[in-house]
């Protein structure tokens, strides 16, 4: 997860600032923001192209992504 696209990182940070960065609150906020395209017009399709899946089958990867991004921001 060292190569997180900057736009994806910024999306996660945007969502974390709007709501708690804790799981599952951040997941709820990310889906809300993506559904309304509130961050730079990014929706589900665009985020998937950047490597973010909201699929429950990929939830472990999404949790790791969120933890990596939010922990890097607090260093």
DSSP file (Angstrom, degrees, kcal/mol; ACC not computed):
  #  RESIDUE AA STRUCTURE BP1 BP2  ACC     N-H-->O    O-->H-N    N-H-->O    O-->H-N    TCO  KAPPA ALPHA  PHI   PSI    X-CA   Y-CA   Z-CA
    1    1 A X    >         0   0    0      0, 0.0     3,-0.6     0, 0.0     0, 0.0   0.000 360.0 360.0 360.0  14.9    0.0    0.0    0.0
    2    2 A X  T 3   +     0   0    0      1,-0.3     2,-0.5     2,-0.0     0, 0.0   0.760 360.0  59.6 -69.9 -23.3    3.0    2.2   -0.3
    3    3 A X  T 3   +     0   0    0      2,-0.0     2,-0.5     3,-0.0    -1,-0.3  -0.362  68.9 159.2-104.9  53.2    1.9    3.4   -3.7
    4    4 A X    <   -     0   0    0     -3,-0.6    47,-0.1    -2,-0.5     5,-0.0  -0.627  48.4-112.9 -75.4 124.3   -1.5    4.9   -2.8
    5    5 A X    >>  -     0   0    0     -2,-0.5     4,-2.5    45,-0.4     3,-0.6  -0.337  21.7-126.2 -57.2 135.8   -2.5    7.4   -5.5
    6    6 A X  H 3> S+     0   0    0      1,-0.2     4,-2.7     2,-0.2     5,-0.2   0.855 109.5  53.9 -53.4 -39.0   -2.5   10.9   -4.1
    7    7 A X  H 3> S+     0   0    0      2,-0.2     4,-1.7     1,-0.2    -1,-0.2   0.881 110.4  46.8 -65.4 -37.1   -6.1   11.6   -5.2
    8    8 A X  H <> S+     0   0    0     -3,-0.6     4,-2.3     2,-0.2    -2,-0.2   0.910 111.9  50.6 -69.4 -43.1   -7.3    8.4   -3.4
    9    9 A X  H  X S+     0   0    0     -4,-2.5     4,-2.4     1,-0.2    -2,-0.2   0.929 110.9  49.0 -57.9 -46.3   -5.3    9.4   -0.3
   10   10 A X  H  X S+     0   0    0     -4,-2.7     4,-2.5    -5,-0.2    -1,-0.2   0.858 108.1  54.6 -64.7 -35.2   -6.8   12.8   -0.3
   11   11 A X  H  X S+     0   0    0     -4,-1.7     4,-2.3     2,-0.2    -1,-0.2   0.944 109.8  46.3 -61.1 -48.4  -10.3   11.3   -0.7
   12   12 A X  H  X S+     0   0    0     -4,-2.3     4,-2.5     1,-0.2    -2,-0.2   0.919 113.9  48.3 -62.1 -43.7   -9.8    9.1    2.4
   13   13 A X  H  X S+     0   0    0     -4,-2.4     4,-2.1     2,-0.2    -1,-0.2   0.891 109.0  53.7 -64.5 -39.3   -8.4   12.1    4.4
   14   14 A X  H  X S+     0   0    0     -4,-2.5     4,-1.5     1,-0.2    -1,-0.2   0.928 112.2  44.6 -58.0 -46.7  -11.4   14.3    3.3
   15   15 A X  H  X S+     0   0    0     -4,-2.3     4,-1.6     1,-0.2    -2,-0.2   0.884 110.8  53.9 -67.1 -38.9  -13.8   11.7    4.6
   16   16 A X  H  < S+     0   0    0     -4,-2.5    -1,-0.2     1,-0.2    -2,-0.2   0.848 108.9  49.4 -65.2 -33.9  -11.8   11.2    7.8
   17   17 A X  H  < S+     0   0    0     -4,-2.1    -1,-0.2     1,-0.2    -2,-0.2   0.816 110.0  50.7 -74.3 -30.4  -12.0   14.9    8.5
   18   18 A X  H  < S+     0   0    0     -4,-1.5     2,-0.3    -5,-0.2    -2,-0.2   0.791 129.7   0.8 -75.1 -28.2  -15.8   15.0    7.8
   19   19 A X  S  < S-     0   0    0     -4,-1.6    -1,-0.1    -5,-0.1     7,-0.1  -0.894 103.6 -54.7-150.6 172.5  -16.4   12.1   10.2
   20   20 A X        -     0   0    0     -2,-0.3     9,-0.2     1,-0.1    -3,-0.1  -0.234  38.0-138.0 -55.4 139.2  -14.4    9.8   12.5
   21   21 A X  S    S+     0   0    0     -5,-0.1     2,-0.2     4,-0.1    -1,-0.1   0.426  72.7 110.4 -77.8   3.5  -11.5    8.0   10.9
   22   22 A X  S  > S-     0   0    0     -6,-0.1     4,-2.3     1,-0.1     2,-0.3  -0.522  76.7 -80.9 -81.4 145.7  -12.6    4.9   12.9
   23   23 A X  T  4 S+     0   0    0      1,-0.3    -2,-0.1     2,-0.2    -1,-0.1  -0.664 108.8  15.7 -78.6 137.2  -14.2    1.9   11.2
   24   24 A X  T  > S+     0   0    0     -2,-0.3     4,-2.2    -4,-0.1    -1,-0.3  -0.972 120.1  61.7 -94.8   3.1  -17.1    1.6   10.3
   25   25 A X  H  > S+     0   0    0     -3,-0.3     4,-2.1     1,-0.2    -2,-0.2   0.898 105.6  50.0 -58.2 -40.6  -17.9    5.3   10.5
   26   26 A X  H  X S+     0   0    0     -4,-2.3     4,-2.9     2,-0.2    -1,-0.2   0.879 107.4  54.2 -66.9 -35.9  -15.4    6.2    7.9
   27   27 A X  H  > S+     0   0    0     -5,-0.2     4,-2.4     2,-0.2     5,-0.2   0.935 108.6  49.0 -62.0 -45.2  -16.8    3.5    5.6
   28   28 A X  H  X S+     0   0    0     -4,-2.2     4,-2.0     1,-0.2    -2,-0.2   0.911 113.5  46.8 -59.3 -42.8  -20.2    5.1    5.9
   29   29 A X  H  X S+     0   0    0     -4,-2.1     4,-3.0     2,-0.2     5,-0.2   0.902 110.2  52.3 -68.7 -40.4  -18.8    8.5    5.2
   30   30 A X  H  X S+     0   0    0     -4,-2.9     4,-2.6     1,-0.2     5,-0.2   0.910 111.2  46.7 -62.7 -41.7  -16.8    7.3    2.2
   31   31 A X  H  X S+     0   0    0     -4,-2.4     4,-2.5     2,-0.2    -1,-0.2   0.885 113.3  49.7 -68.2 -36.1  -19.8    5.7    0.6
   32   32 A X  H  X S+     0   0    0     -4,-2.0     4,-1.5    -5,-0.2    -2,-0.2   0.941 113.8  44.8 -64.6 -47.8  -21.9    8.8    1.3
   33   33 A X  H  X>S+     0   0    0     -4,-3.0     5,-2.1     1,-0.2     4,-0.7   0.914 115.8  47.0 -64.4 -43.7  -19.2   11.1   -0.3
   34   34 A X  H ><5S+     0   0    0     -4,-2.6     3,-0.6    -5,-0.2    10,-0.3   0.910 109.5  54.0 -65.1 -42.0  -18.7    8.8   -3.3
   35   35 A X  H 3<5S+     0   0    0     -4,-2.5    -1,-0.2     1,-0.2    -2,-0.2   0.816 118.5  34.9 -63.0 -30.4  -22.4    8.4   -3.9
   36   36 A X  H 3<5S-     0   0    0     -4,-1.5    -1,-0.2    -5,-0.2    -2,-0.2   0.423 104.3-128.9-102.3  -1.2  -22.8   12.2   -4.0
   37   37 A X  T <X5 +     0   0    0     -4,-0.7     4,-0.7    -3,-0.6    -3,-0.2   0.912  51.6 155.9  52.7  48.3  -19.5   12.8   -5.7
   38   38 A X  T  4< +     0   0    0     -5,-2.1     2,-0.7     4,-0.2    -4,-0.1   0.626  52.1  67.0 -81.5 -14.9  -18.6   15.4   -3.0
   39   39 A X  T >4 S-     0   0    0      3,-0.5     3,-2.6    -6,-0.4    -1,-0.1  -0.898 131.2 -41.5-114.0 106.3  -14.9   15.1   -3.4
   40   40 A X  T 34 S-     0   0    0     -2,-0.7    -2,-0.1     1,-0.3    -1,-0.1   0.749 106.8 -67.0  50.8  29.5  -13.5   16.4   -6.7
   41   41 A X  T 3< S+     0   0    0     -4,-0.7     2,-0.4     1,-0.2    -1,-0.3   0.628  90.2 155.1  72.3  13.3  -16.4   14.7   -8.5
   42   42 A X    <   +     0   0    0     -3,-2.6    -3,-0.5     4,-0.1    -5,-0.2  -0.625  14.3 173.4 -80.0 125.2  -15.2   11.2   -7.6
   43   43 A X     >  -     0   0    0     -2,-0.4     4,-2.4    -6,-0.1     5,-0.2  -0.439  51.6 -74.1-112.8-168.6  -17.9    8.5   -7.6
   44   44 A X  H  > S+     0   0    0    -10,-0.3     4,-2.3     1,-0.2     5,-0.2   0.896 128.9  49.6 -57.3 -44.3  -17.8    4.8   -7.1
   45   45 A X  H  > S+     0   0    0      1,-0.2     4,-1.9     2,-0.2    -1,-0.2   0.931 112.6  45.8 -64.0 -47.1  -16.4    4.1  -10.6
   46   46 A X  H  > S+     0   0    0      1,-0.2     4,-1.1     2,-0.2    -1,-0.2   0.889 113.7  49.5 -64.6 -39.9  -13.6    6.7  -10.4
   47   47 A X  H  X>S+     0   0    0     -4,-2.4     5,-2.8     1,-0.2     4,-0.7   0.875 108.0  53.6 -68.2 -36.8  -12.6    5.5   -7.0
   48   48 A X  H ><5S+     0   0    0     -4,-2.3     3,-0.9    -5,-0.2    -1,-0.2   0.900 105.5  54.0 -63.4 -39.2  -12.6    1.9   -8.1
   49   49 A X  H 3<5S+     0   0    0     -4,-1.9    -1,-0.2     1,-0.3    -2,-0.2   0.801 107.7  51.4 -63.9 -28.3  -10.2    2.9  -11.0
   50   50 A X  H 3<5S-     0   0    0     -4,-1.1   -45,-0.4    -3,-0.2    -1,-0.3   0.580 131.0 -94.5 -83.8 -10.8   -7.9    4.4   -8.3
   51   51 A X  T <<5S+     0   0    0     -3,-0.9     2,-0.6    -4,-0.7    -3,-0.2   0.559  83.4 126.3 112.0  10.5   -8.0    1.2   -6.3
   52   52 A X      < -     0   0    0     -5,-2.8     2,-0.4    -8,-0.1    -1,-0.3  -0.897  34.1-173.3-105.4 121.3  -10.8    1.6   -3.7
   53   53 A X        -     0   0    0     -2,-0.6     9,-0.1     5,-0.2    -9,-0.0  -0.922  20.5-166.5-112.6 136.9  -13.4   -1.0   -3.6
   54   54 A X        +     0   0    0     -2,-0.4     2,-0.1   -10,-0.1    -1,-0.1   0.336  52.9 123.8 -97.0   4.8  -16.6   -0.7   -1.5
   55   55 A X    >   -     0   0    0      1,-0.1     3,-1.4     3,-0.1     7,-0.2  -0.401  66.5-134.3 -67.2 138.0  -17.3   -4.4   -2.0
   56   56 A X  G >  S+     0   0    0      1,-0.3     3,-1.2     2,-0.2     4,-0.3   0.786 105.7  64.3 -64.1 -25.9  -17.6   -6.5    1.1
   57   57 A X  G 3  S+     0   0    0      1,-0.2    -1,-0.3     2,-0.1     3,-0.1   0.696 109.8  39.0 -70.6 -16.5  -15.4   -9.1   -0.4
   58   58 A X  G <> S+     0   0    0     -3,-1.4     4,-2.0     1,-0.1     3,-0.4   0.157  80.2 115.1-112.9  16.1  -12.6   -6.5   -0.4
   59   59 A X  H <> S+     0   0    0     -3,-1.2     4,-2.6     1,-0.2     5,-0.2   0.839  72.2  56.8 -61.4 -34.9  -13.3   -5.0    2.9
   60   60 A X  H  > S+     0   0    0     -4,-0.3     4,-2.1     1,-0.2    -1,-0.2   0.913 108.7  46.9 -62.5 -41.3  -10.1   -6.1    4.5
   61   61 A X  H  > S+     0   0    0     -3,-0.4     4,-2.4     2,-0.2    -1,-0.2   0.898 112.1  50.6 -66.2 -40.2   -8.1   -4.4    1.8
   62   62 A X  H  X S+     0   0    0     -4,-2.0     4,-2.5     2,-0.2    -2,-0.2   0.898 108.9  51.4 -65.3 -40.7  -10.2   -1.2    2.2
   63   63 A X  H  X S+     0   0    0     -4,-2.6     4,-2.6     2,-0.2    -1,-0.2   0.923 110.7  48.7 -61.6 -44.4   -9.7   -1.2    6.0
   64   64 A X  H  X S+     0   0    0     -4,-2.1     4,-2.9     2,-0.2    -2,-0.2   0.908 110.2  52.0 -62.1 -41.8   -5.9   -1.5    5.5
   65   65 A X  H  X S+     0   0    0     -4,-2.4     4,-2.6     2,-0.2     5,-0.2   0.943 111.0  46.5 -58.9 -49.1   -6.0    1.3    3.0
   66   66 A X  H  X S+     0   0    0     -4,-2.5     4,-2.8     1,-0.2     5,-0.3   0.917 114.0  48.2 -61.4 -44.5   -7.8    3.6    5.4
   67   67 A X  H  X S+     0   0    0     -4,-2.6     4,-2.3     2,-0.2     5,-0.2   0.912 112.1  49.5 -63.7 -42.3   -5.5    2.7    8.3
   68   68 A X  H  X S+     0   0    0     -4,-2.9     4,-1.9    -5,-0.2    -2,-0.2   0.937 114.9  43.7 -61.4 -46.7   -2.4    3.3    6.1
   69   69 A X  H  X S+     0   0    0     -4,-2.6     4,-1.6    -5,-0.2    -2,-0.2   0.934 117.1  43.9 -66.4 -47.5   -3.7    6.7    4.9
   70   70 A X  H  X S+     0   0    0     -4,-2.8     4,-0.8    -5,-0.2    -1,-0.2   0.836 113.7  50.4 -72.4 -30.8   -4.9    7.9    8.3
   71   71 A X  H  < S+     0   0    0     -4,-2.3     3,-0.3    -5,-0.3     4,-0.2   0.868 109.0  51.9 -73.7 -35.0   -1.8    6.7   10.2
   72   72 A X  H >< S+     0   0    0     -4,-1.9     3,-1.1    -5,-0.2    -2,-0.2   0.864 106.7  55.1 -64.6 -35.9    0.5    8.4    7.7
   73   73 A X  H 3< S+     0   0    0     -4,-1.6    -1,-0.2     1,-0.2    -2,-0.2   0.772 106.9  50.2 -69.3 -25.4   -1.4   11.6    8.2
   74   74 A X  T 3<        0   0    0     -4,-0.8    -1,-0.2    -3,-0.3    -2,-0.2   0.363 360.0 360.0 -96.3   5.4   -0.8   11.5   11.9
   75   75 A X    <         0   0    0     -3,-1.1    -1,-0.2    -4,-0.2    -2,-0.1   0.473 360.0 360.0 -85.5 360.0    3.0   11.0   11.8
